[in-house]
Amino acid sequence: MAAISFFEGTEKRIEMDFDGEGDLRLANRSRWEDVVRLSGTVILNTKVTSEFTSFLLSESSLIVYPRKVILKTCGRTVPMSAMNAMRDIGKEQGLDTEWSCYSRKNFLAPSQQPEEHQSQEAEIACCRQACGGVGDAYVLGPMTGEHWLIFDVVYKEVDCNFRGDFQVDMMMYDLPKDVQAVFHTDLKEGSREGSEKMTTDSGLGGVVASMGGEVDDWCFDKCGYSANIHAGEAYAMIHVTPQDECSYASFESNFCSSRKGIPQDKAVPAKLNELVKKVLEVFRPARLTMTLFIDAGAVPLLEGAPFGAADFAYRRRTSTSTTFESDYIAMIFNYEKRLDKRKSDN
């Protein structure tokens, strides 16, 4: 197989929450095409269910709820360029921007990023300009290792002690060669056969089933994979860059969370840890970073999830957290594969 060049899988992520009676899903499709174009990517496919709309992009995903939007892009994209357009869509639908956040983990090759993303200083300056000169920047984790840049803007105060929203993001590096091989193909890009084969052969079909979800999947030319999962009101995004020199996979979801109040299901910790376990069994990365954005109201519910599953098979290297406005929390945990000497000796 011919060598395939380096690609930056590590994503940049923008999330915005809105307040009001409008519905972002009612915006004309052309408005979301504008958002995607400004970011430097294109829409490949769209899936609509009663809870939200998802867009598969040439570089990752866009998720649109009635009053929440998540834009996640990889490669050399510049999603900050779309922040004003995202807020404008909210205004057009009669909504006020409540909160926005730009975040990304440290890049594998920052020098290959466009100038807006080649340094934290440049990113912070771009975020402040896009957000009208307001907002604060944070770095969680060791600056000399795996860390997470966050730019947080609060436009309208809300009490997250009475909310149960959270998102888990798993960023997985150095995938085994047999895992990498599953996400290479000779089939046509975007073909049903090629996309379904990657979903099935990788074991991701089992992950989708465990969530009770429906998948919108896509295989890329020669290698690479993306999928959006709809599981009731829960979403999940999966992106895989299988090249050996930069192998990476990400899995993000709000499975078991709720923006309609604090979930009352006592099985949430077990369900969340089981989901993380299944994802780790699919990708078996040598290095793992997990992040968690969580409303204060949901913290007691999780009882240490979703990190329990990772702690079993991986060695925790660092963990860092910070609290915004006293009721919203961000956490980052860095792991490396735990070596079981007894197994290696057999």
Residue frames as qw, qx, qy, qz and C-alpha x, y, z in Angstrom:
[[0.000, 0.889, 0.459, 0.000, 0.00, 0.00, 0.00],
 [0.389, 0.556, -0.035, 0.734, 1.38, 3.40, -0.96],
 [0.317, -0.255, -0.486, 0.774, 2.34, 5.73, 1.88],
 [0.082, -0.811, -0.472, -0.336, -0.39, 8.19, 2.85],
 [0.266, 0.469, -0.256, 0.802, 0.72, 11.61, 4.09],
 [0.186, -0.200, -0.652, 0.708, 0.38, 13.02, 7.58],
 [0.267, -0.594, -0.422, -0.631, -3.01, 14.34, 8.64],
 [0.035, -0.182, 0.568, -0.802, -3.82, 16.20, 11.88],
 [0.379, -0.413, -0.802, -0.204, -6.64, 14.23, 13.45],
 [0.231, -0.374, -0.566, 0.697, -6.78, 16.27, 16.66],
 [0.055, 0.706, 0.579, 0.405, -9.94, 18.36, 16.44],
 [0.002, -0.064, 0.211, -0.975, -10.88, 21.93, 17.18],
 [0.165, -0.519, -0.838, -0.028, -14.27, 22.22, 18.81],
 [0.151, -0.156, 0.097, -0.971, -16.83, 25.00, 19.18],
 [0.183, -0.495, -0.848, 0.045, -19.97, 24.59, 21.27],
 [0.138, -0.186, 0.057, -0.971, -22.68, 27.22, 21.66],
 [0.053, -0.486, -0.841, 0.234, -25.78, 27.20, 23.85],
 [0.106, -0.306, -0.260, -0.910, -28.73, 29.46, 23.10],
 [0.067, 0.352, 0.728, -0.584, -31.73, 30.69, 25.08],
 [0.372, 0.227, -0.115, -0.893, -35.23, 31.44, 23.84],
 [0.722, 0.249, 0.511, -0.394, -38.16, 29.80, 22.11],
 [0.556, 0.627, -0.376, -0.395, -36.61, 29.47, 18.64],
 [0.918, -0.046, 0.390, 0.059, -35.19, 26.36, 17.00],
 [0.131, -0.644, 0.572, 0.491, -31.79, 26.26, 15.27],
 [0.462, 0.085, 0.849, 0.243, -32.94, 23.28, 13.20],
 [0.417, 0.759, 0.479, -0.141, -35.35, 25.55, 11.33],
 [0.048, -0.737, 0.336, 0.584, -32.52, 27.57, 9.82],
 [0.767, 0.590, -0.128, -0.216, -32.18, 27.17, 6.07],
 [0.938, -0.066, 0.151, 0.305, -29.61, 24.52, 5.14],
 [0.538, 0.676, -0.038, 0.503, -27.65, 27.19, 3.25],
 [0.281, -0.870, 0.237, -0.327, -26.92, 28.93, 6.56],
 [0.821, -0.438, 0.360, 0.073, -25.24, 25.80, 7.94],
 [0.816, 0.394, 0.150, 0.396, -23.40, 25.40, 4.64],
 [0.152, 0.887, -0.158, 0.406, -22.06, 28.94, 5.27],
 [0.607, -0.707, 0.339, -0.132, -20.83, 27.90, 8.73],
 [0.914, -0.067, 0.332, 0.222, -19.10, 24.85, 7.33],
 [0.633, 0.652, 0.073, 0.411, -17.59, 26.76, 4.40],
 [0.086, -0.915, 0.236, -0.316, -16.19, 29.47, 6.68],
 [0.745, -0.541, 0.390, -0.012, -14.55, 26.73, 8.73],
 [0.141, 0.622, -0.708, -0.304, -12.79, 25.37, 5.65],
 [0.263, -0.013, 0.965, 0.012, -14.71, 22.12, 5.17],
 [0.462, 0.011, -0.447, -0.766, -17.79, 20.80, 3.31],
 [0.705, -0.048, 0.478, -0.523, -20.91, 18.77, 4.13],
 [0.095, 0.210, -0.925, -0.303, -20.82, 15.15, 2.97],
 [0.363, -0.349, -0.832, -0.234, -24.07, 13.83, 4.40],
 [0.317, -0.292, 0.259, -0.864, -26.97, 14.82, 6.65],
 [0.349, -0.295, -0.889, 0.013, -29.13, 12.85, 9.08],
 [0.330, -0.338, 0.096, -0.876, -32.31, 14.22, 10.68],
 [0.349, -0.337, -0.866, 0.119, -34.15, 12.72, 13.64],
 [0.295, -0.809, -0.439, -0.256, -36.76, 14.16, 15.98],
 [0.597, -0.693, -0.149, 0.377, -34.13, 15.28, 18.52],
 [0.198, -0.760, 0.302, 0.540, -31.36, 16.83, 16.39],
 [0.750, 0.660, -0.038, -0.014, -29.74, 17.13, 12.98],
 [0.622, -0.521, 0.417, 0.411, -26.21, 15.93, 12.25],
 [0.579, 0.782, -0.198, -0.118, -23.90, 16.78, 9.36],
 [0.852, -0.172, 0.263, 0.418, -20.96, 14.61, 8.39],
 [0.166, 0.936, -0.198, -0.238, -18.18, 16.90, 7.17],
 [0.774, 0.511, -0.310, 0.208, -15.10, 16.31, 5.07],
 [0.339, 0.314, -0.626, 0.628, -13.26, 17.18, 8.29],
 [0.035, -0.082, -0.788, 0.610, -15.41, 15.85, 11.18],
 [0.130, -0.544, -0.823, -0.097, -18.95, 16.84, 12.25],
 [0.182, -0.209, 0.094, -0.956, -21.63, 19.44, 12.98],
 [0.193, -0.421, -0.875, 0.141, -24.44, 18.70, 15.46],
 [0.183, -0.256, -0.056, -0.948, -27.52, 20.97, 15.65],
 [0.122, -0.448, -0.831, 0.307, -30.04, 20.74, 18.48],
 [0.003, -0.856, -0.473, -0.211, -32.93, 23.20, 18.91],
 [0.167, -0.973, 0.076, -0.140, -30.79, 25.41, 21.16],
 [0.582, -0.601, 0.475, 0.273, -27.29, 23.94, 21.00],
 [0.760, 0.626, -0.174, -0.011, -24.75, 23.60, 18.22],
 [0.666, -0.523, 0.452, 0.280, -21.45, 21.69, 18.24],
 [0.651, 0.727, -0.216, -0.033, -18.92, 22.17, 15.43],
 [0.698, -0.501, 0.468, 0.208, -15.91, 19.86, 15.47],
 [0.695, 0.704, -0.140, -0.026, -13.27, 20.01, 12.74],
 [0.792, -0.375, 0.306, 0.371, -9.84, 18.51, 12.16],
 [0.679, 0.421, 0.261, 0.542, -6.97, 18.96, 9.71],
 [0.337, -0.003, 0.004, 0.942, -6.17, 22.56, 8.75],
 [0.118, -0.729, -0.575, -0.353, -9.67, 23.95, 9.32],
 [0.131, 0.121, -0.299, 0.938, -10.40, 27.28, 11.04],
 [0.217, -0.593, -0.768, -0.106, -13.76, 26.90, 12.84],
 [0.210, -0.519, -0.335, 0.758, -13.28, 30.16, 14.77],
 [0.002, 0.061, -0.385, -0.921, -14.03, 31.91, 11.48],
 [0.306, -0.386, -0.727, -0.478, -17.60, 30.61, 11.72],
 [0.206, -0.337, -0.708, 0.585, -18.42, 31.79, 15.25],
 [0.197, 0.253, 0.079, -0.944, -20.13, 35.01, 14.16],
 [0.454, 0.000, -0.618, -0.642, -22.20, 33.13, 11.59],
 [0.376, -0.256, -0.881, 0.129, -23.31, 30.63, 14.25],
 [0.039, -0.377, -0.514, 0.770, -24.47, 33.42, 16.55],
 [0.286, 0.179, -0.251, -0.907, -26.21, 35.13, 13.63],
 [0.415, -0.169, -0.819, -0.358, -28.20, 31.95, 12.94],
 [0.237, -0.377, -0.765, 0.465, -29.33, 32.00, 16.55],
 [0.104, 0.337, 0.164, -0.921, -30.50, 35.61, 16.22],
 [0.346, 0.062, -0.560, -0.750, -32.36, 34.77, 13.02],
 [0.475, -0.283, -0.820, -0.145, -34.24, 32.06, 14.92],
 [0.445, -0.721, -0.115, -0.519, -35.13, 34.40, 17.79],
 [0.862, -0.359, -0.259, 0.249, -32.47, 33.05, 20.15],
 [0.115, -0.924, 0.332, -0.154, -29.90, 34.74, 22.38],
 [0.673, 0.324, -0.599, 0.288, -26.42, 33.29, 22.76],
 [0.725, -0.671, -0.046, -0.148, -26.13, 31.96, 26.30],
 [0.597, -0.608, 0.483, 0.205, -22.61, 30.49, 26.29],
 [0.789, 0.571, -0.224, -0.015, -19.87, 29.57, 23.84],
 [0.636, -0.590, 0.472, 0.161, -16.66, 27.63, 24.11],
 [0.667, 0.615, -0.418, -0.031, -13.71, 26.96, 21.82],
 [0.660, -0.547, 0.514, -0.019, -11.46, 24.08, 22.83],
 [0.827, 0.446, -0.343, -0.019, -8.80, 21.79, 21.42],
 [0.851, -0.420, 0.185, 0.255, -6.12, 19.43, 22.64],
 [0.161, -0.722, 0.482, 0.469, -2.48, 20.11, 21.70],
 [0.770, 0.558, -0.163, -0.262, -1.75, 19.32, 18.06],
 [0.916, -0.072, 0.246, 0.309, 0.58, 16.61, 16.83],
 [0.551, 0.152, 0.264, 0.776, 2.10, 19.08, 14.34],
 [0.003, -0.827, -0.341, 0.447, 1.22, 22.69, 15.27],
 [0.168, -0.488, 0.382, 0.766, 3.62, 24.11, 12.66],
 [0.106, 0.165, 0.810, 0.553, 1.42, 22.63, 9.93],
 [0.066, 0.706, 0.660, -0.250, -1.67, 24.48, 11.15],
 [0.223, 0.759, 0.253, 0.557, -2.90, 27.73, 9.55],
 [0.260, 0.370, -0.349, 0.821, -1.59, 30.84, 11.27],
 [0.524, -0.527, -0.025, -0.668, -4.73, 31.24, 13.38],
 [0.919, -0.355, -0.037, -0.168, -3.88, 27.97, 15.13],
 [0.714, 0.398, -0.433, 0.379, -0.08, 27.92, 15.22],
 [0.252, 0.159, -0.607, 0.736, 0.09, 29.25, 18.78],
 [0.216, -0.592, -0.726, 0.275, -2.17, 29.60, 21.79],
 [0.097, -0.468, -0.119, 0.870, -1.65, 33.36, 21.68],
 [0.147, 0.046, -0.551, -0.820, -2.93, 33.51, 18.10],
 [0.277, -0.399, -0.849, -0.209, -5.96, 31.36, 18.94],
 [0.216, -0.574, -0.567, 0.550, -6.84, 33.41, 22.00],
 [0.001, 0.344, -0.120, -0.931, -6.57, 36.64, 20.00],
 [0.228, -0.116, -0.705, -0.661, -8.85, 35.21, 17.30],
 [0.285, -0.493, -0.819, 0.077, -11.36, 34.02, 19.89],
 [0.140, -0.534, -0.366, 0.749, -11.47, 37.39, 21.64],
 [0.107, 0.200, -0.352, -0.908, -11.98, 39.15, 18.33],
 [0.296, -0.226, -0.802, -0.467, -14.76, 36.73, 17.32],
 [0.376, -0.550, -0.726, 0.169, -16.44, 37.09, 20.73],
 [0.072, -0.884, -0.208, -0.413, -16.45, 40.87, 20.91],
 [0.178, 0.615, -0.468, 0.610, -13.46, 41.20, 23.23],
 [0.645, -0.464, 0.352, -0.495, -14.94, 39.11, 26.05],
 [0.972, 0.024, -0.227, -0.061, -14.15, 35.65, 27.39],
 [0.405, -0.727, 0.553, -0.055, -11.33, 33.90, 29.25],
 [0.727, 0.405, -0.552, -0.049, -8.70, 31.38, 28.18],
 [0.714, -0.508, 0.450, -0.175, -7.60, 28.36, 30.22],
 [0.559, 0.425, -0.709, -0.067, -5.02, 25.62, 29.72],
 [0.828, -0.375, 0.295, -0.296, -5.67, 22.34, 31.52],
 [0.974, 0.072, 0.070, 0.202, -2.89, 19.76, 31.79],
 [0.591, -0.511, 0.244, 0.574, 0.90, 20.01, 31.54],
 [0.349, 0.854, -0.150, -0.357, 2.20, 22.54, 29.02],
 [0.013, -0.577, 0.783, 0.232, 5.08, 20.14, 28.33],
 [0.209, 0.050, 0.975, 0.049, 2.70, 17.25, 27.68],
 [0.065, -0.467, -0.781, -0.409, -0.91, 16.52, 26.83],
 [0.001, -0.347, -0.408, 0.845, -2.96, 19.65, 27.50],
 [0.127, 0.645, 0.724, 0.211, -6.27, 21.26, 26.57],
 [0.076, -0.020, 0.001, 0.997, -6.88, 24.87, 25.55],
 [0.009, -0.667, -0.745, 0.016, -10.31, 26.29, 26.41],
 [0.017, 0.095, 0.017, 0.995, -11.77, 29.71, 25.59],
 [0.117, -0.532, -0.824, 0.160, -14.97, 30.20, 27.59],
 [0.079, -0.178, -0.082, -0.978, -17.52, 32.99, 27.10],
 [0.021, -0.511, -0.807, 0.296, -20.61, 33.49, 29.27],
 [0.037, -0.321, -0.323, -0.890, -23.19, 35.77, 27.67],
 [0.587, -0.458, -0.140, -0.653, -26.05, 34.99, 30.03],
 [0.122, -0.322, 0.819, -0.459, -25.81, 33.66, 33.60],
 [0.798, -0.188, -0.381, -0.428, -27.63, 30.39, 34.27],
 [0.523, -0.512, 0.597, -0.328, -27.57, 28.04, 37.26],
 [0.606, 0.311, -0.706, -0.194, -25.98, 24.77, 36.15],
 [0.186, -0.195, 0.845, -0.462, -26.60, 23.24, 39.58],
 [0.637, 0.273, 0.509, -0.511, -30.03, 22.34, 38.23],
 [0.680, 0.558, -0.312, -0.360, -28.86, 21.01, 34.87],
 [0.815, -0.252, 0.520, 0.043, -27.57, 17.58, 33.92],
 [0.710, 0.693, -0.118, -0.032, -25.74, 18.18, 30.66],
 [0.475, -0.633, 0.542, 0.282, -22.29, 16.72, 30.01],
 [0.777, 0.581, -0.218, -0.102, -20.07, 15.60, 27.12],
 [0.739, -0.429, 0.458, 0.245, -17.29, 13.03, 27.16],
 [0.585, 0.747, -0.292, -0.120, -14.51, 13.20, 24.56],
 [0.837, -0.301, 0.391, 0.236, -12.01, 10.38, 24.08],
 [0.423, 0.825, -0.349, -0.133, -8.90, 11.26, 22.05],
 [0.903, -0.217, 0.360, 0.084, -6.91, 8.12, 21.25],
 [0.267, 0.819, -0.475, -0.179, -3.40, 7.92, 19.82],
 [0.032, 0.471, -0.880, -0.060, -1.00, 5.24, 18.50],
 [0.870, 0.065, 0.150, -0.465, -3.58, 2.69, 17.37],
 [0.628, -0.221, 0.724, 0.178, -2.43, -0.92, 16.84],
 [0.065, 0.308, -0.655, -0.687, -1.68, -1.84, 13.24],
 [0.039, 0.307, 0.933, 0.181, -4.58, -4.29, 13.01],
 [0.095, 0.730, 0.505, -0.452, -6.94, -1.48, 14.09],
 [0.040, 0.582, -0.295, -0.757, -5.37, 0.89, 11.56],
 [0.087, -0.054, 0.859, 0.501, -5.86, -1.69, 8.79],
 [0.184, 0.551, 0.802, -0.141, -9.64, -1.83, 9.31],
 [0.150, 0.849, 0.241, -0.445, -9.91, 1.85, 8.34],
 [0.029, -0.443, 0.594, 0.670, -8.05, 1.46, 5.01],
 [0.672, 0.428, 0.556, -0.237, -10.05, 0.61, 1.91],
 [0.235, -0.075, 0.652, 0.717, -9.92, 0.11, -1.85],
 [0.152, 0.643, 0.746, 0.081, -13.62, 0.86, -2.15],
 [0.141, 0.615, 0.259, 0.731, -15.09, 4.12, -3.40],
 [0.086, 0.014, -0.449, 0.889, -15.17, 7.01, -0.95],
 [0.436, 0.039, 0.221, -0.872, -18.53, 7.32, 0.74],
 [0.539, -0.011, -0.729, -0.422, -19.78, 3.99, -0.62],
 [0.779, -0.398, 0.074, -0.479, -22.33, 2.11, 1.49],
 [0.952, 0.032, -0.282, 0.112, -20.27, -1.06, 1.19],
 [0.527, 0.373, -0.421, 0.637, -17.05, 0.58, 2.31],
 [0.254, -0.517, 0.286, -0.766, -18.61, 2.59, 5.12],
 [0.863, -0.316, -0.007, -0.394, -20.62, -0.32, 6.53],
 [0.878, 0.139, -0.382, 0.252, -17.60, -2.61, 6.33],
 [0.268, 0.426, -0.469, 0.726, -15.54, -0.27, 8.50],
 [0.529, -0.433, 0.204, -0.701, -18.39, 0.09, 11.00],
 [0.953, -0.152, -0.106, -0.238, -18.90, -3.67, 11.22],
 [0.831, 0.234, -0.381, 0.332, -15.31, -4.94, 11.02],
 [0.160, 0.522, -0.439, 0.713, -14.05, -2.45, 13.60],
 [0.328, -0.343, -0.798, 0.372, -16.67, -3.39, 16.20],
 [0.086, 0.029, 0.146, -0.985, -18.22, 0.07, 16.14],
 [0.495, -0.273, -0.571, -0.595, -21.51, -1.49, 15.14],
 [0.563, -0.372, -0.700, 0.234, -21.62, -3.00, 18.61],
 [0.191, -0.177, -0.319, 0.911, -21.00, 0.42, 20.15],
 [0.310, -0.122, -0.290, -0.897, -23.90, 1.86, 18.15],
 [0.591, -0.321, -0.685, -0.281, -26.16, -1.01, 19.20],
 [0.457, -0.283, -0.644, 0.545, -25.22, -0.62, 22.87],
 [0.014, 0.154, 0.170, -0.973, -26.43, 2.99, 22.70],
 [0.363, 0.579, 0.704, -0.194, -29.65, 1.99, 20.94],
 [0.056, 0.681, -0.131, -0.718, -28.57, 4.25, 18.11],
 [0.734, 0.614, 0.275, 0.093, -28.61, 4.76, 14.37],
 [0.512, -0.468, 0.314, 0.649, -25.36, 5.50, 12.54],
 [0.535, 0.842, 0.022, -0.060, -24.51, 7.77, 9.62],
 [0.690, -0.449, 0.393, 0.409, -21.05, 6.55, 8.54],
 [0.520, 0.838, -0.139, -0.095, -18.55, 7.47, 5.84],
 [0.818, -0.195, 0.280, 0.463, -15.35, 5.89, 4.50],
 [0.115, 0.882, -0.220, -0.400, -12.77, 8.20, 2.93],
 [0.745, 0.605, -0.278, -0.024, -10.58, 7.66, -0.12],
 [0.570, 0.411, -0.644, 0.303, -7.88, 5.08, 0.71],
 [0.458, -0.202, -0.719, 0.481, -8.21, 5.57, 4.45],
 [0.087, -0.073, 0.292, -0.950, -10.15, 7.35, 7.17],
 [0.271, -0.474, -0.826, -0.143, -13.59, 7.14, 8.72],
 [0.165, -0.109, 0.301, -0.933, -16.25, 9.38, 10.25],
 [0.300, -0.440, -0.820, -0.211, -19.64, 8.66, 11.79],
 [0.305, -0.265, 0.268, -0.875, -22.42, 10.43, 13.63],
 [0.235, -0.259, -0.934, 0.080, -24.67, 8.43, 15.93],
 [0.440, -0.349, -0.032, -0.827, -28.26, 9.34, 16.86],
 [0.368, -0.188, -0.886, 0.211, -29.45, 7.60, 20.05],
 [0.218, -0.784, -0.563, 0.146, -32.63, 9.37, 21.12],
 [0.025, -0.999, -0.016, -0.027, -31.55, 12.76, 22.44],
 [0.594, -0.599, 0.398, 0.361, -27.92, 11.59, 22.64],
 [0.626, 0.737, -0.248, -0.067, -25.34, 12.10, 19.92],
 [0.725, -0.438, 0.381, 0.372, -21.94, 10.57, 19.31],
 [0.491, 0.819, -0.266, -0.133, -19.22, 11.54, 16.85],
 [0.839, -0.253, 0.384, 0.290, -16.45, 9.19, 15.72],
 [0.465, 0.844, -0.254, -0.088, -13.46, 10.18, 13.61],
 [0.866, -0.263, 0.334, 0.263, -10.49, 7.99, 12.66],
 [0.361, 0.830, -0.413, -0.101, -7.16, 8.91, 11.07],
 [0.967, -0.197, 0.161, 0.017, -5.43, 5.51, 10.65],
 [0.590, 0.684, -0.356, 0.239, -2.11, 6.51, 9.07],
 [0.841, -0.210, -0.356, 0.349, 0.70, 4.85, 11.02],
 [0.432, 0.213, -0.229, 0.846, 2.72, 8.04, 11.55],
 [0.183, -0.180, 0.192, -0.947, -0.26, 9.91, 13.01],
 [0.377, -0.335, -0.834, -0.225, -2.83, 7.26, 13.98],
 [0.137, 0.012, 0.421, -0.897, -5.69, 8.78, 15.93],
 [0.262, -0.475, -0.761, -0.357, -9.33, 8.19, 16.76],
 [0.143, -0.091, 0.399, -0.901, -11.85, 10.26, 18.67],
 [0.298, -0.481, -0.802, -0.191, -15.19, 9.43, 20.20],
 [0.076, -0.064, 0.321, -0.942, -17.40, 12.13, 21.71],
 [0.343, -0.454, -0.748, -0.341, -20.86, 11.75, 23.20],
 [0.299, -0.314, 0.331, -0.838, -23.41, 13.17, 25.62],
 [0.602, -0.183, -0.748, -0.211, -24.89, 9.70, 26.21],
 [0.491, -0.457, -0.684, 0.287, -27.00, 9.56, 29.43],
 [0.155, -0.165, -0.238, 0.945, -26.94, 13.35, 29.92],
 [0.052, 0.727, 0.667, 0.152, -29.90, 15.75, 29.79],
 [0.126, 0.185, -0.027, 0.974, -30.49, 19.46, 29.30],
 [0.459, -0.508, -0.419, -0.596, -34.05, 19.07, 30.61],
 [0.662, -0.643, 0.179, -0.341, -32.97, 18.59, 34.22],
 [0.154, -0.548, 0.815, -0.109, -30.80, 16.21, 36.19],
 [0.667, 0.060, -0.682, -0.294, -31.11, 12.56, 35.04],
 [0.657, -0.441, 0.370, -0.487, -32.57, 10.28, 37.70],
 [0.941, 0.159, -0.290, -0.069, -31.31, 6.97, 36.29],
 [0.593, -0.694, 0.408, -0.003, -29.04, 5.41, 38.95],
 [0.892, 0.068, 0.360, 0.265, -27.50, 3.19, 36.28],
 [0.383, 0.918, -0.102, 0.002, -25.88, 6.13, 34.48],
 [0.243, -0.756, 0.599, 0.101, -22.34, 5.53, 35.88],
 [0.669, -0.077, 0.730, 0.114, -22.40, 1.87, 34.84],
 [0.654, 0.664, 0.361, 0.028, -23.81, 2.69, 31.38],
 [0.212, 0.947, -0.235, -0.050, -21.21, 5.41, 30.79],
 [0.377, -0.599, 0.698, 0.111, -18.28, 3.28, 31.95],
 [0.732, 0.171, 0.655, 0.079, -19.51, 0.40, 29.79],
 [0.551, 0.824, 0.127, -0.014, -19.66, 2.68, 26.75],
 [0.003, -0.873, 0.484, 0.063, -16.10, 3.89, 27.33],
 [0.605, -0.308, 0.732, 0.065, -14.95, 0.29, 27.81],
 [0.751, 0.451, 0.480, 0.050, -16.48, -0.75, 24.48],
 [0.389, 0.914, -0.115, -0.011, -14.84, 2.15, 22.65],
 [0.229, -0.739, 0.631, 0.051, -11.44, 1.32, 24.15],
 [0.720, -0.036, 0.691, 0.057, -11.87, -2.33, 23.11],
 [0.675, 0.699, 0.235, 0.018, -12.45, -1.17, 19.53],
 [0.365, 0.893, -0.208, 0.163, -9.44, 1.14, 19.23],
 [0.892, -0.306, -0.056, 0.328, -6.95, -0.16, 21.89],
 [0.301, 0.878, -0.180, 0.325, -4.84, 3.04, 21.82],
 [0.689, 0.021, -0.424, 0.587, -1.42, 3.27, 23.45],
 [0.141, -0.087, -0.307, 0.937, -2.23, 6.80, 24.65],
 [0.146, -0.662, -0.692, -0.250, -5.55, 8.26, 25.67],
 [0.011, 0.009, -0.281, 0.960, -6.82, 11.67, 26.70],
 [0.150, -0.610, -0.765, -0.138, -10.35, 11.96, 28.09],
 [0.019, -0.116, 0.168, -0.979, -12.11, 15.25, 28.66],
 [0.147, -0.584, -0.797, 0.049, -15.39, 15.96, 30.39],
 [0.141, -0.259, 0.010, -0.956, -17.53, 19.10, 30.26],
 [0.344, -0.417, -0.841, 0.035, -20.19, 18.80, 32.95],
 [0.338, -0.664, -0.091, -0.661, -22.89, 20.82, 34.67],
 [0.078, -0.359, 0.716, -0.593, -22.47, 20.88, 38.44],
 [0.740, -0.092, 0.222, -0.628, -25.89, 19.29, 38.81],
 [0.914, 0.220, -0.292, -0.174, -24.70, 16.10, 37.10],
 [0.203, 0.597, -0.719, 0.292, -21.48, 15.60, 39.08],
 [0.502, -0.278, 0.692, -0.438, -22.99, 13.56, 41.97],
 [0.884, 0.256, 0.104, -0.376, -24.80, 11.35, 39.46],
 [0.676, 0.571, -0.464, -0.044, -21.66, 10.15, 37.64],
 [0.836, -0.494, 0.238, -0.031, -19.83, 8.77, 40.70],
 [0.459, -0.543, 0.591, 0.382, -16.43, 8.89, 38.99],
 [0.644, 0.411, 0.575, 0.293, -17.63, 7.83, 35.55],
 [0.927, 0.331, -0.104, -0.144, -16.53, 7.88, 32.78],
 [0.161, 0.754, -0.624, 0.125, -12.96, 7.58, 34.04],
 [0.729, -0.333, 0.553, -0.230, -13.47, 4.29, 35.88],
 [0.928, 0.330, 0.175, -0.001, -13.33, 2.22, 32.70],
 [0.507, 0.759, -0.324, 0.250, -10.10, 3.89, 31.57],
 [0.318, -0.705, 0.558, -0.299, -8.49, 3.48, 35.01],
 [0.919, -0.124, 0.352, -0.125, -8.92, -0.30, 34.74],
 [0.886, 0.322, 0.196, 0.270, -6.87, -0.79, 31.57],
 [0.456, 0.689, -0.080, 0.558, -4.71, 2.35, 31.53],
 [0.549, -0.348, -0.348, 0.675, -2.33, 4.13, 33.86],
 [0.016, 0.962, 0.259, 0.088, -3.43, 7.64, 34.71],
 [0.613, 0.191, -0.107, 0.759, -0.56, 10.07, 34.16],
 [0.058, -0.023, -0.214, 0.975, -2.17, 13.44, 34.89],
 [0.074, -0.684, -0.708, -0.161, -5.58, 14.86, 35.72],
 [0.123, -0.078, -0.128, 0.981, -6.59, 18.51, 35.84],
 [0.019, -0.688, -0.707, -0.164, -9.92, 20.26, 36.35],
 [0.069, -0.010, -0.143, 0.987, -11.28, 23.77, 36.63],
 [0.064, 0.640, 0.741, -0.192, -14.66, 25.24, 37.54],
 [0.091, 0.283, 0.281, 0.912, -16.29, 28.05, 35.58],
 [0.376, -0.399, -0.104, -0.830, -18.72, 30.45, 37.25],
 [0.333, -0.280, 0.712, -0.551, -18.88, 28.03, 40.24],
 [0.729, 0.142, 0.508, -0.435, -21.29, 25.61, 38.54],
 [0.841, 0.523, -0.082, -0.114, -19.70, 24.28, 35.32],
 [0.594, -0.577, 0.531, 0.178, -16.65, 22.03, 35.29],
 [0.724, 0.586, -0.352, -0.093, -14.05, 20.90, 32.75],
 [0.715, -0.488, 0.496, 0.062, -11.74, 17.93, 33.37],
 [0.657, 0.585, -0.463, -0.108, -8.87, 16.38, 31.41],
 [0.786, -0.406, 0.466, -0.008, -7.33, 12.99, 32.24],
 [0.473, 0.647, -0.570, -0.181, -4.25, 11.67, 30.40],
 [0.887, -0.219, 0.390, -0.114, -3.52, 7.94, 30.24],
 [0.313, 0.545, -0.736, -0.249, -1.01, 5.51, 28.82],
 [0.852, -0.012, -0.461, -0.247, -1.46, 1.79, 28.24],
 [0.604, -0.577, 0.491, -0.248, -0.99, -0.24, 31.41],
 [0.507, 0.406, -0.756, -0.078, 1.53, -3.02, 30.87],
 [0.877, -0.332, 0.175, -0.300, 0.50, -6.32, 32.45],
 [0.010, 0.627, -0.778, -0.043, 3.81, -8.06, 33.08],
 [0.601, -0.048, 0.776, -0.186, 2.11, -11.38, 33.75],
 [0.750, 0.570, 0.270, -0.199, 0.53, -11.34, 30.29],
 [0.390, 0.823, -0.396, -0.117, 3.71, -10.21, 28.53],
 [0.244, -0.524, 0.815, -0.036, 5.68, -13.05, 30.12],
 [0.742, 0.136, 0.626, -0.200, 3.32, -15.74, 28.78]]
